[in-house]
Amino acid sequence: MQKLTNKEEEIMQILWKLKKAFVKEVMAEITEETPHYNTLSTIIRNLEDKGYVGHNAFGNTHQYYPIVTIEDYRKRFMKNAIENYFNSSYKNLVSFFAEEEKISAKELREILEIIEKKE
């Protein structure tokens, strides 16, 4: 799976939400810096070339849909982030959030409970 640009990731978020959409429907969902129709169409075709998106043809119009699930992308994204930014350590990841005060002791205890139930 090739890496996505920020704009491609934004478009994938929209396609995951809509399940299937024409370019004009994707464009209607973009909240900031709406690209030109042709630019957006090119981005979506690039996503198709990368294997993230498929399409159904209706004459000259294409309706696009995600091939890669958000769950699969999330797993890949998190794996890469942990490898690249946290030295392949989940402990480093959790420590980072604790130090940044993005996770509470209560949430950490809940995570521990989940882990202990799986063992």
HUMOPE-V892460 format. One record per residue. N is the residue number from 1. SS is DSSP state (helix for helix, strand for strand, loop for the rest). PSI is psi in whole degrees, 0 to 359 (none if undefined). BURIAL is I if it has 16 or more other ideal C-beta (glycine too) atoms within 10 Angstrom, else O. Layout:
n->[N	N]
ss->[SS	SS]
psi->[PSI	PSI]
burial->[BURIAL	BURIAL]
This chain:
n->[1	2	3	4	5	6	7	8	9	10	11	12	13	14	15	16	17	18	19	20	21	22	23	24	25	26	27	28	29	30	31	32	33	34	35	36	37	38	39	40	41	42	43	44	45	46	47	48	49	50	51	52	53	54	55	56	57	58	59	60	61	62	63	64	65	66	67	68	69	70	71	72	73	74	75	76	77	78	79	80	81	82	83	84	85	86	87	88	89	90	91	92	93	94	95	96	97	98	99	100	101	102	103	104	105	106	107	108	109	110	111	112	113	114	115	116	117	118	119]
ss->[loop	loop	loop	loop	loop	helix	helix	helix	helix	helix	helix	helix	helix	helix	helix	helix	helix	helix	loop	strand	strand	strand	helix	helix	helix	helix	helix	helix	helix	loop	loop	loop	loop	loop	loop	loop	helix	helix	helix	helix	helix	helix	helix	helix	helix	helix	helix	helix	helix	loop	loop	loop	strand	strand	strand	strand	strand	strand	loop	loop	strand	strand	strand	strand	strand	strand	loop	loop	loop	helix	helix	helix	helix	helix	helix	helix	helix	helix	helix	helix	helix	helix	helix	helix	helix	loop	loop	loop	loop	helix	helix	helix	helix	helix	helix	helix	helix	helix	helix	loop	loop	loop	loop	loop	helix	helix	helix	helix	helix	helix	helix	helix	helix	helix	helix	helix	helix	helix	loop]
psi->[123	152	146	148	168	318	319	320	320	317	320	320	319	314	322	320	314	340	317	145	152	162	317	328	323	315	322	338	345	126	331	144	66	122	165	150	313	323	314	318	319	318	315	320	324	320	324	316	327	353	16	336	145	177	157	133	135	86	236	358	143	137	123	152	150	139	321	130	157	327	315	319	318	315	314	316	314	320	313	318	317	318	315	330	346	23	36	28	119	329	316	322	309	319	319	311	325	316	325	1	39	354	139	166	322	316	322	320	320	320	316	318	317	314	315	326	328	339	none]
burial->[O	O	O	I	O	O	O	I	O	I	I	I	O	I	I	O	O	I	O	O	I	I	I	O	O	I	I	O	O	O	O	O	O	O	O	O	O	O	O	I	I	O	I	I	O	I	I	O	O	O	O	I	I	O	I	O	O	O	O	O	O	I	O	I	O	I	O	I	O	O	O	O	I	O	O	O	O	O	O	O	O	O	O	O	O	O	O	O	O	O	O	O	I	O	O	O	O	O	O	O	O	O	I	O	O	O	O	O	O	O	O	O	O	O	O	O	O	O	O]
